[in-house]
Amino acid sequence: MSMCSAAEGLREERSCIAVPQAGAPRAAPGRLGWGRPSSASLRPCPGHTRPELPREAAPISRPRLALPGRAPDSSGGGDAGAAGRAAVPVLLLLLLFIFLLVLVPLVAAAGCPGFKFVLSYKFLTAIMRLVILEDYDQASEWAAKYICNRIIQFKPNQGRYFTLGLPTGNTPLGCYKKLIEYHKNGDLSFKYVKTFNMDEYVGLPRNHPESYHSYMWNNFFKHIDIDPNNAHILDGNAPDLQAECDAFEKKIEEAGGIDLFVGGIGPDGHIAFNEPGSSLSSRTRLKTLAMDTILANAKYFDGDLSKVPTMALTVGVGTVMDAREVRTHLVLVACVFSRLVGIDTGIGSKESFVLQVMILITGAHKAFALYKAIEEGVNHMWTVSAFQQHPRTIFVCDEDATLELRVKTVKYFKGLMHVHNKLVDPLYSMKEN
């Protein structure tokens, strides 16, 4: 074969590959030159025919992956199952929306003020109050009035007790005297009140004059109409102290939690016997007392340090902090039911949801502890500072206790006294009910 005929054959072969039509647009240039022409610009090579394909081809069957224990599905039902599974979240969201759409107007129509209060911004926002009175007597009276109003507004009855956490020491004595006065006047009853004391010495006989059992019965319980079975005090002589602490926590839980926890603090800022360094999430437990606490308590034991107990059982900071969230959802359900059936049980009132801690602080020797509790951050070395994070904390103090506070802080809270006094004025009475 001559070179001429070979060249002609090569030209013919190239022409069969792609022959651009006249007037067709040229393809964009590629990396190595002009790109490949588009299909619209190609025409069949003369003398070559393209094989005809059948117009209706059978669908291509793709084999399905057979899962273990499941026969392969050849009917195409798997796609329907996947679609059904994808529709489940949408259906659940739709049902939730319908539920809320029906529940909200229903509760509102039932006239439950507690429900409206739960949804309000004020309930969800922490409010810390500092009530500053002129002296110890006024501070004690204000605290007693507040406790009295809370109990009466709660409307306790045989099936629904008001639970009250109580402290010991010198500070609450004035408050207890006023509560006894209200009871003797017929304004207040403790018949449907359950109390839980905060602490008790370990190893001190129950009838010892300095035990907290003796303190509570001599200074408060024997002067009011409380059922002795409803007055709960830790037993420091129990054979198993840890079991005693666990049982105390369980009793609080069975009572529905603490509605109002009243506490006092020491000069080092401890509440109950939660000494500096205690965990802010602690529960009722056995605690070794700090030397400062032992020295402070020596005056009750004739100044003899050898007679002062060195250990005590105490509720934890977490136990007191739990007074913020107990019973809210249960009260809401009870409120709706009671209003719909037309029975007024008192459940669902605004005060049912205001679960509070009230700290009594009086005297110049506790001024620095109040400063740590109000103006500085949360610190486990000053356990009372944890109540900055409680949604409803009331610090009740006298002028002497504010000596370490900034002037601006004192003026600010004194400017709110007209608001704070609405909590105790007017003073409610059970005679009116």
Sequence and secondary structure as in RCSB ss.txt:
>XXXX:A:sequence
MSMCSAAEGLREERSCIAVPQAGAPRAAPGRLGWGRPSSASLRPCPGHTRPELPREAAPISRPRLALPGRAPDSS
GGGDAGAAGRAAVPVLLLLLLFIFLLVLVPLVAAAGCPGFKFVLSYKFLTAIMRLVILEDYDQASEWAAKYICNR
IIQFKPNQGRYFTLGLPTGNTPLGCYKKLIEYHKNGDLSFKYVKTFNMDEYVGLPRNHPESYHSYMWNNFFKHID
IDPNNAHILDGNAPDLQAECDAFEKKIEEAGGIDLFVGGIGPDGHIAFNEPGSSLSSRTRLKTLAMDTILANAKY
FDGDLSKVPTMALTVGVGTVMDAREVRTHLVLVACVFSRLVGIDTGIGSKESFVLQVMILITGAHKAFALYKAIE
EGVNHMWTVSAFQQHPRTIFVCDEDATLELRVKTVKYFKGLMHVHNKLVDPLYSMKEN
>XXXX:A:secstr
  HHHHHHHHHHHHHHH  B TT     EETTEE    GGGB   TT       SS           TTS    S
SHHHHHHHHHHHHHHHHHHHHHHHHHHHHHHHHHHT HHHHHHHSHHHHS EEEEEEESSHHHHHHHHHHHHHHH
HHHH  BTTB EEEEE  SSTTHHHHHHHHHHHHTTS   TTEEEEESEEESS  TTSTTSHHHHHHHHTGGGS 
  GGGEE   TT SSHHHHHHHHHHHHHHTTS SEEEEEB TT  BTTB TT  TT  SEEEE  HHHHHHHGGG
GTT GGGS SEEEE  HHHHHGGGSTTHHHHHHHHHHHHHHT   STT HHHH  EEEEEE SGGGHHHHHHHHT
S  BTTBGGGGGGGSSEEEEEEEGGGGTTS HHHHHHHHTTHHHHGGGTSS   TT  
